[in-house]
Amino acid sequence: MAAQEIIFAGFGGQGILSMGKFLAYAGMDANMNVSWLPSYGPEMRGGTANCSVIVSDQPVGSPIVTDPTTVVVMNRPSLDKFEEQITKGGLLIMDSDLVNREPERNDIEVIKIPAQTEAEKIGNKRIANMVLLGALVEKTKIVEMDVLIEALRAHGKEKFFEANKKALMKGAEYAK
């Protein structure tokens, strides 16, 4: 597998860094080389947050992602900022409940998911990030879904595990 370079982006408080962290843990658990680099504004909530994750079977030379193969966005400013950086033929996954414009590029694959709506149906709007992460893992096969679920069990909060697992599976349905 070639290295997959991913940017997760949105507002602080949406679980952007958590999405990246769980994917990085799953990559490690699958004996891949990984990097996870968070980036956020000075605000705790409401500011922009993003993180770069690289998962590769080769050593990772730098954690900086400049040409992401996949971008996951949970707000309009993130789409505006990162859409142009996606590699040609790359993947954009967006929360269509919160991103109020269409992507402009036609040389990338786009998966639109009403993640807030789906998360609310499961019982908690705060797991919208996991819906998007489920779509990413299903579409890219970056790690096996079982490995991601185990990483969630090992590194996440137990009280959210079942809801998070349901959210991952719901997201995966959108990517099939």
C-alpha positions as CSV (number, residue, x, y, z in Angstrom):
1,M,0.0,0.0,0.0
2,A,1.2,3.5,-0.8
3,A,1.2,6.0,2.0
4,Q,-2.1,7.6,2.6
5,E,-1.9,11.2,3.8
6,I,-5.1,12.5,5.4
7,I,-6.2,15.8,6.7
8,F,-9.2,16.0,9.1
9,A,-10.5,19.5,9.6
10,G,-13.3,21.4,11.2
11,F,-14.2,23.4,14.3
12,G,-12.6,22.7,17.7
13,G,-14.9,20.5,19.8
14,Q,-16.1,18.4,16.8
15,G,-13.7,15.6,17.6
16,I,-11.3,16.4,14.7
17,L,-8.2,15.4,16.6
18,S,-9.9,12.3,18.0
19,M,-10.7,11.1,14.4
20,G,-7.0,11.3,13.5
21,K,-5.8,9.8,16.8
22,F,-8.1,6.7,16.5
23,L,-6.9,6.2,12.9
24,A,-3.3,6.5,13.9
25,Y,-3.8,4.0,16.7
26,A,-5.4,1.6,14.3
27,G,-2.5,2.0,11.9
28,M,-0.1,1.2,14.7
29,D,-2.1,-1.8,15.7
30,A,-1.9,-3.0,12.1
31,N,1.9,-2.7,12.2
32,M,1.9,0.3,9.9
33,N,4.1,3.4,10.2
34,V,2.0,6.4,11.3
35,S,2.2,10.0,12.2
36,W,-0.4,12.2,13.8
37,L,0.1,16.0,13.8
38,P,-2.6,18.2,15.5
39,S,-3.0,21.8,14.6
40,Y,-5.5,24.2,16.2
41,G,-6.2,27.8,16.9
42,P,-5.9,29.4,20.3
43,E,-9.6,28.9,21.1
44,M,-10.6,25.7,22.9
45,R,-14.0,25.4,21.1
46,G,-15.3,27.0,18.0
47,G,-11.8,27.8,16.5
48,T,-10.5,25.8,13.6
49,A,-8.8,22.5,14.3
50,N,-7.2,20.1,11.9
51,C,-4.8,17.2,12.1
52,S,-2.6,15.4,9.6
53,V,-2.3,11.7,9.7
54,I,0.0,9.5,7.6
55,V,-0.4,5.8,7.5
56,S,2.2,3.9,5.4
57,D,4.0,0.6,5.1
58,Q,7.2,2.7,4.6
59,P,8.9,4.9,7.2
60,V,7.3,8.3,7.5
61,G,9.9,11.0,6.7
62,S,7.8,14.0,7.8
63,P,4.5,14.4,9.6
64,I,3.6,17.4,7.4
65,V,0.9,16.7,4.8
66,T,1.0,19.0,1.9
67,D,-0.7,16.8,-0.8
68,P,-3.4,14.9,1.0
69,T,-4.8,11.8,-0.6
70,T,-7.9,12.3,1.5
71,V,-9.5,15.3,3.3
72,V,-12.4,15.0,5.8
73,V,-14.1,18.3,6.4
74,M,-16.7,19.1,9.0
75,N,-17.2,22.8,8.2
76,R,-17.2,25.2,5.2
77,P,-14.0,27.1,6.1
78,S,-12.2,23.7,6.1
79,L,-13.5,22.9,2.6
80,D,-12.4,26.4,1.4
81,K,-8.9,25.9,2.9
82,F,-8.1,22.3,1.9
83,E,-10.1,21.4,-1.3
84,E,-7.4,22.6,-3.6
85,Q,-4.7,20.6,-1.8
86,I,-6.2,17.2,-2.4
87,T,-4.2,15.1,-4.9
88,K,-5.8,14.5,-8.3
89,G,-7.9,11.4,-8.0
90,G,-8.0,11.9,-4.2
91,L,-11.0,11.7,-1.9
92,L,-13.0,14.3,-0.1
93,I,-15.5,13.3,2.6
94,M,-17.7,16.0,3.9
95,D,-20.4,16.5,6.5
96,S,-23.2,17.8,4.2
97,D,-25.2,19.0,7.3
98,L,-22.5,21.6,8.0
99,V,-20.7,22.3,4.7
100,N,-23.1,24.6,2.8
101,R,-21.4,24.6,-0.7
102,E,-20.6,22.0,-3.3
103,P,-16.9,21.1,-3.9
104,E,-15.6,22.9,-7.0
105,R,-13.2,20.2,-8.2
106,N,-14.3,17.4,-10.5
107,D,-11.0,15.4,-10.5
108,I,-11.6,14.0,-7.0
109,E,-14.1,11.6,-5.5
110,V,-16.6,13.2,-3.1
111,I,-18.6,11.5,-0.4
112,K,-21.3,13.7,1.2
113,I,-22.7,12.4,4.4
114,P,-25.3,14.2,6.6
115,A,-23.2,13.2,9.6
116,Q,-25.0,15.3,12.2
117,T,-28.3,13.9,11.2
118,E,-27.0,10.3,11.3
119,A,-25.3,10.8,14.7
120,E,-28.4,12.2,16.2
121,K,-30.4,9.2,15.0
122,I,-27.8,7.0,16.8
123,G,-28.3,9.1,19.9
124,N,-25.6,11.7,20.1
125,K,-24.6,14.5,17.7
126,R,-21.1,14.5,19.1
127,I,-20.3,11.2,17.3
128,A,-20.7,12.8,13.8
129,N,-16.9,12.6,13.5
130,M,-17.1,8.8,13.8
131,V,-19.7,8.6,11.0
132,L,-17.2,10.3,8.7
133,L,-14.3,8.2,10.0
134,G,-16.2,5.0,9.2
135,A,-16.7,6.2,5.6
136,L,-13.0,6.9,5.3
137,V,-11.9,3.5,6.5
138,E,-14.5,1.7,4.4
139,K,-13.7,3.6,1.2
140,T,-9.9,3.6,1.5
141,K,-9.3,0.3,3.2
142,I,-6.5,2.1,5.0
143,V,-6.9,-0.3,7.9
144,E,-9.5,-3.1,8.5
145,M,-12.7,-1.9,10.2
146,D,-12.1,-4.5,12.9
147,V,-8.7,-3.0,13.7
148,L,-10.2,0.5,14.0
149,I,-13.0,-0.8,16.3
150,E,-10.4,-2.4,18.5
151,A,-8.4,0.8,18.6
152,L,-11.5,2.6,19.6
153,R,-12.2,0.1,22.4
154,A,-8.6,0.3,23.6
155,H,-8.1,4.1,23.4
156,G,-11.6,5.6,23.6
157,K,-14.0,6.1,26.5
158,E,-15.9,2.9,27.2
159,K,-19.2,4.7,27.7
160,F,-19.1,5.9,24.1
161,F,-17.8,2.7,22.6
162,E,-21.1,1.2,21.4
163,A,-22.4,4.5,20.0
164,N,-19.1,5.1,18.3
165,K,-19.1,1.7,16.8
166,K,-22.6,2.2,15.4
167,A,-21.5,5.5,14.0
168,L,-18.5,3.9,12.2
169,M,-20.8,1.3,10.7
170,K,-23.3,3.9,9.5
171,G,-20.5,5.9,7.8
172,A,-19.2,2.8,6.2
173,E,-22.7,2.3,4.5
174,Y,-22.3,5.7,2.8
175,A,-18.9,4.6,1.3
176,K,-20.1,1.3,-0.1
